[in-house]
């Protein structure tokens, strides 16, 4: 064997060793289930955080819109209620109670719990009550839309 052939043989042996080392590393990575699970969990966590942030932003925007609508409707309702008296007021209260019962029957339990907490807080702070009611209505609307899909 000539020195040139020996040099080529050494180079081929070196390349083979490098390829074998890379292959062993790749197989070790595939066999490392813990590392794969951590990587997958990290990916899922990142996606969930991103989606959560998007949902929060969307909910905040929608809650703001609903809050404004509810405030406008509440002002209109107060004006109507102030103008109604006597038997008409009693009928309006009864209709409102019936509507409230119907609404509570179709509203999911988690939303009802949130609304109950908001009502308790609202007795102390009216501004926060309007905001909480807006969030409850938003949650109800989101659930209704989700169910329609």
N, C-alpha and C positions, 0 to 999 in steps of 0.2 A: 504494500500500500504506500502510495506516495504521500508526501507531506500535505499536498493540496487536497487529496481525498480525506486525509485525517482531519484537516481543518473543516471541510464540509461536513464530515460526520459529527464533529464536535458541535458545529453550529446547529445541525439538525437535532442532535440530542438536547441542546439548550432550548430550542424552540419547542420540542416535545415536552420538556420539563415545564416550561412556561404554560403551555396549553393544558397540561395535566394539572398544574397548580390552579389555573383558572376554573377548570372543570370541577375540581375538588371544592373550591370555594363556592361555585354555583350550586353544587349538590348540597353542601353544608347549609347554604342559605335556604334551600328548599326544604331541608329536613328540620330547620329551626322553626317549629310551629309557634313557639312563644313570640318570636320576633315578627312573624307574619301576622299573628293575632294583634300584636301591639300596633303594627303599621295599619292594619285594617281598622282597628278601633280609633286610631288617630284620624284616619280619613273620614270615618263616619262622624266622629265628634266635630271635626271641622265643618262638614256639611251641615250638621244639625245646628251648630252655632250660627252659621251663615243664614240658614232658613229661619232660625229663631229671631235673629236681628231683623230680617226682612218682615217677618210677621209682626214684630213689635212696632216697626215703623208704620206698617199698613194699618195696624189696629189703632195706633195713636192718631193717625190722620183721619181714619173713619170715626173714631170716638170724638174728635174735635168737630167734625161735620155734624154728627148726631147730637152733640151737646148744643150746638147752635140751633139745630132744628127743634130740639126739645125745649130749649129756652123760648124760642118763638112760639111754639105751640102752647107752652105753659102760660105765657103771657096772654095769648088769645083765649085760652080756657078760663083764666082768672077773670078776664073781662066779661066773658059769657056768663060765668057763674055769678058774678056780681050783679048782672042784669036780670038773672032769674030769681024769682021768689015764690014762696008759697008751695002749692001742689006741684008746680012745674019743677021746682028745685028738688022736691022729694022724688019725683020720677027720674030726674037726671041722676040723683045719687043711687037710686036702685039700679038703673041701667049701667052706671059705672061699676057698681058692685058685681053685677052679673058678668060684665065684660072682664073684670079683674079675675073672677073665678074661672072663666073660660081660658084666659091667658095663663093662669097658674097651672091648669090641667095640661096644656100643650108645651109648657116651658120645661126643659130638662132640669133634673135635680141640681146639677152643678151650677147652672145659671140661677136657679132659685136661691141657692145658698149664698151666692155672691150678691144677689139683689137684697136678701134679708140683712146681710152685713152692711150693705150700703144704706139701707133704710135706717138701721140703728145709728150709724154714723151721721146720717142726714138730719136726724133729730137734733143733733148737737151743732152740725155745720151744714147749712143749706147749700152753699156753693159746692161742697164736696158731694152732696146728695145728687145734684144735677149731673155732675160728672160721672158718678157711679151708675146712675140710671142710664146714662148714655153708653157706658161700657156694657151694661147688662143687655141693652137692646142690641148693641153691636154684636155681642156674643151670640145672641139669639138669631140675628140675621145671618151671621156667618155659618152657624150650625144649619140653618134652614137652607142656605145656598149649597152647603156641602152635601146635604142629603139629596138635593135635587140632581146633583151630578151623578 
